């Protein structure tokens, strides 16, 4: 069907010339698509490397923060356990204020 329309519109003498131009266009587009695909792959490879480096840095940062928070929590817990007077009385009330030795 397409060939019949091409013969009618272009004429039999121009069909070989148009076919060559179409073949060149298809070859050009194929080369362009291959080049574009290679460029995209290169960019994705670079982005993947950057992502992996950043992920490693963030994992290290997260581990450091976890260690610091754990260490701080352990220190607070140890300080509270070593403290002589309670911060909150068993009934939930704050401890009574300390009286200085000169006051009765």
C-alpha positions as CSV (number, residue, x, y, z in Angstrom):
1,X,0.0,0.0,0.0
2,X,2.8,2.4,1.0
3,X,4.8,1.5,-2.2
4,X,1.8,2.2,-4.4
5,X,1.2,5.6,-2.8
6,X,5.0,6.4,-3.1
7,X,5.0,5.4,-6.9
8,X,1.9,7.7,-7.4
9,X,3.3,10.7,-5.5
10,X,7.0,10.5,-6.4
11,X,7.0,8.7,-9.7
12,X,9.0,5.6,-10.6
13,X,12.2,7.5,-11.5
14,X,12.5,9.3,-8.0
15,X,11.8,6.2,-5.8
16,X,15.5,4.9,-5.8
17,X,16.8,8.4,-4.9
18,X,14.2,8.7,-2.0
19,X,15.0,5.1,-0.9
20,X,18.7,6.1,-0.6
21,X,17.8,9.2,1.4
22,X,15.6,7.2,3.7
23,X,18.4,4.6,4.2
24,X,20.8,7.4,5.1
25,X,18.4,8.9,7.5
26,X,17.7,5.5,9.2
27,X,21.5,4.9,9.4
28,X,22.1,8.4,10.9
29,X,19.3,8.0,13.4
30,X,20.6,4.5,14.4
31,X,24.1,6.0,15.0
32,X,22.6,8.8,16.9
33,X,20.6,6.5,19.1
34,X,23.6,4.3,19.7
35,X,25.7,7.4,20.7
36,X,22.9,8.7,22.9
37,X,22.6,5.4,24.6
38,X,26.4,5.2,25.3
39,X,26.3,8.8,26.7
40,X,23.4,7.9,29.0
41,X,25.2,4.8,30.2
42,X,28.4,6.8,30.9
43,X,26.4,9.4,32.9
44,X,24.5,6.7,34.8
45,X,27.8,5.0,35.6
46,X,29.2,8.3,37.0
47,X,26.1,8.9,39.0
48,X,26.1,5.4,40.4
49,X,29.7,5.9,41.5
50,X,28.9,9.2,43.2
51,X,25.8,7.7,44.8
52,X,27.9,4.8,46.2
53,X,30.5,7.2,47.6
54,X,27.8,9.4,49.2
55,X,26.0,6.3,50.6
56,X,29.3,5.1,52.2
57,X,29.9,8.5,53.8
58,X,26.3,8.7,55.1
59,X,26.6,5.2,56.5
60,X,29.8,6.2,58.3
61,X,28.2,9.3,59.6
62,X,25.2,7.3,60.8
63,X,27.4,4.8,62.6
64,X,29.3,7.7,64.3
65,X,26.1,9.4,65.4
66,X,24.8,6.1,66.8
67,X,28.0,5.5,68.7
68,X,27.9,9.1,70.1
69,X,24.2,8.8,71.1
70,X,24.8,5.4,72.7
71,X,27.8,6.7,74.6
72,X,25.9,9.7,75.8
73,X,22.9,7.6,76.9
74,X,25.3,5.2,78.7
75,X,27.0,8.2,80.5
76,X,23.6,9.7,81.5
77,X,22.5,6.3,82.8
78,X,25.7,5.8,84.7
79,X,25.5,9.3,86.2
80,X,21.9,8.7,87.3
81,X,22.7,5.4,88.9
82,X,25.7,6.9,90.7
83,X,23.7,9.9,91.9
84,X,23.0,9.8,95.7
85,X,19.7,11.5,95.6
86,X,16.8,10.7,93.3
87,X,15.8,13.2,90.7
88,X,12.1,12.3,91.2
89,X,10.7,10.8,94.4
90,X,8.9,7.4,94.1
91,X,5.5,9.2,94.3
92,X,6.4,11.3,91.2
93,X,7.1,14.5,93.2
94,X,10.4,16.3,93.0
95,X,12.8,15.9,95.9
96,X,12.5,18.4,98.7
97,X,14.9,21.3,98.5
98,X,18.2,20.9,100.3
99,X,18.5,22.9,103.6
100,X,21.9,24.5,104.3
101,X,23.5,23.6,107.6
102,X,23.0,27.0,109.2
103,X,19.2,26.8,108.7
104,X,16.7,24.9,110.9
